[in-house]
């Protein structure tokens, strides 16, 4: 790291508007794994204290946003060498996983994510629609490649998703969303995004193998494969329905945690530089802590998809981009302060 990129974080001694001292102390202790006495001493007597130094711009922004979310008014000094200062050891706070602590939100935020996504969509509707259509077309075309298409499509899909998340952040920061953001993942964290796609593929294959194995075991135990089996078509249909019910239920039990672990993983990888395994853990934890908001969001999303499908699926040109942006708005909400690095 060059000296020109170094910043430091200082506590001004003031609280952010609307935050009480006790609430800040409690949240500071919880988020940064301090005792309440340590947190209270910082809040009351820490004016001018350097909390963290020697940070690059992204790290400085992350610490600033995480601390502001807690309720502290924070100052970010310009590059240290510009002030003729050197790095000195001092008290500092450590944020687990780079400050990525998933928050539990009220149920109503399930609707709030959609409302926030709609605002971003309205800012560049044509660009979002074209980007999503291109996304779908690319995945379909790649899938048509003999032998390797179905394998390659998953990592490519993950890389393209990362690009869309970069575009959503750029739009929120005022830079605007452009169609070329779709391909930004091919120049930002490409390797980890591709590896994440490979993990997706392996998890899906494992789930499919479990499903097939269960169905084969139940089919073998049913006697339908026996040459002496004597059943009417109605009896066979009833037995097949019974045999498929359990494997499908087991598949759902495996699929739900898998979806939770992969939902936020691309955005965590591309925007926060989180490792592949860590992104899966954080995504699962973020979803688990927000089951009720996600249930509300899922119900609303189902209704939107149903209504959007009525006019020859044309409504999906709006609904699908909005639901794609929800990945970003929910991430920004659940992992406060991380999306604006």
Secondary structure, DSSP 8 states (H G I E B T S, - for coil): --GGG-EEEEEEEEE-TT--HHHHHHHHHHHTT--HHHHHHHHHH-TT-EEEEEE-HHHHHHHHHHHHHHTEEEEEE--GGGGT-----------GGGG-------TTHHHHHHHHHHHHHHHSHHHHHHHHHHHHHHHHHHHTSTTTHHHHHHHHHHHHHHHHHHHHHHHHTTS---GGGGGGGGTSSHHHHHHHHHHHHHHHHHHHHHHHHHHHHHHHHHTTTSTT----HHHHHHHHHHHHHHHHHHHHHHHHHHHHHHHTHHHHHHHH---HHHHHHHHHHHHHTTHHHHHHHHHHHHHHHHHHHHTTTTTHHHHHHHHHHHHHHHHHHHSTTSTT-
